[in-house]
Amino acid sequence: MANSDSSVRLAVAAVGGVNVAVAVEAVRQAIPAKGALTMLPRRQGALCGVAEHVGQLVPVVDLARWVDVGAPQDDIEVAERIMMLSDGARTIGLKVDTIRGLT
């Protein structure tokens, strides 16, 4: 019988006081938010703007605008990033306070 590894590798990021984990296979790139994010006028809700990724504009979601995530944890250095996530057919950006690492 073949040995199968059922573990999933996750990229962990912080949004306010909440850690968010995404399957590594879905993460295409993490880019600095400063200079990359173009805010959209009169936007409410989670969609906060767009960012260019591989020659295309990608919608960027900020979970902190949608749900109460609290303040960033004391043990992190805030360095806002946009995690570019894709399922192969679609791409979306997730604005995070920092990338914490892999698990």
URPETA-V517282 format. One record per helix or strand of 3 or more residues. SS is the DSSP state (h for helix, s for strand). FROM is the first residue (numbers start at 1). TO is the last residue. If there is no record, write none. Layout:
# URPETA-V517282
[[SS:FROM:TO] [SS:FROM:TO]]
This chain:
# URPETA-V517282
[[s:10:15] [s:18:23] [h:24:26] [s:27:32] [s:37:39] [s:47:53] [s:56:61] [h:63:65] [s:81:86] [s:91:96] [s:98:102]]
